[in-house]
């Protein structure tokens, strides 16, 4: 197999560098999106704690996983991979909600 550079096409090194820069920007965007999501879920956790609601909502989680699988199918992404990622995010969210619940309970008990 030849690795020759075709005349008139971009040099592979330059093209790879540009694509990698775009990927790096997307990775940074993913971090920002997750930070924003966790800021919102923190507020949800505070509301749930004050209202004495459960941190884990199995019906909502199941629906979110179905929705993400559907979106993956439409965008030709691996639905199992994305469901695993979202499930991990939701586990972290529930863990955060439990921590918030304990913090609020302690604050109410001491104050």
N, C-alpha and C positions, 0 to 999 in steps of 0.2 A: 504494500500500500504506500502510495507516495504522499509526502508531506510538503509538496511544493506549494508555493504561494502563487495563486492565480493573478495574473496582471489585471489591474483595475479594481481588485477587491481589497477591502481593508486588510492591513497586516494582522495576523491572528493575535499577536501579542497586544496590540493596541485595542483590538475588539474585545479580547478577554478582560483587559484592564477596565474598560468602560462598563462592560457587563457586571464585573465584580463590584465596581463602585455603585452601580444601581442596586445590586443585591445588598450591599452594606447599608445603603440608605433605607431600603425596605426593612432590613433587620432592625435598624434604629426606630423606624416607624412602628414596628411590631411591639417594641419595648414601650414606646409612648402609649400605644393603644392599650396595652395591658395595664400600665400605670393608671390610665384614665378609668379603665374598667374596675380596677381594684379600689380606686377612690370612690366610685359610685357604689360598689358592693359594700364598702365600709359604712356608708350612710344607710344602706339597706340593713346591715347588721345592727346598727344603732337603733333604728326604728323597731326591728324585730325584738331586740333585747328589752327595750322600754315597754313594748306591748306584750312581752312574755310569749312571743311566738317561737316556734322551733327554728333552729338554724338551717335544718335540712328540709327541703320540700321535694319529696321524691317525684311527685307528679310534674312539677316544673322542670326538674332535671331531666326526666324522661322525655318531655316534650322538646326541651332544648337540644337533646341528642338527636331526636328525630329530625328536627329542623336543620341541624347542622349537616346531617347525612344527606338530606334533600338538597341543600345548597351545594354540597360537594358534588353531587351527581350532576347538577346543572352546570357546574364549572369544571367538570372533568378532573376533580381531585380525589384522592383516596379517602373515602368516607371513614374507613377504620382508623386511619392515621389521625384525621381531624377529630373524630369522636374521642380518641384517646387523649388528645391534647386538651379538648374542652373538658373532658372528665377530670383531668388533672387540675385544670384551672378551677373547676367547681369544687373539688376536694379542698383546695387551698382556701377558697372562699368560705366554705363551711367551717374550716378550722379557724379562720379569722373571725367568723361570727361567734364561735364558741368563746374565743378569747375576749371579744368585745362584751359578750354577755357576762363573763366572769368579772371583767373590769367594772361594768356598770353595777352589777350586784354588789361588788365590794365598795364602790363609791356610795351607793345608797345605804349600805349597812354602817358605814363609818361617818356618814354625813347627815 
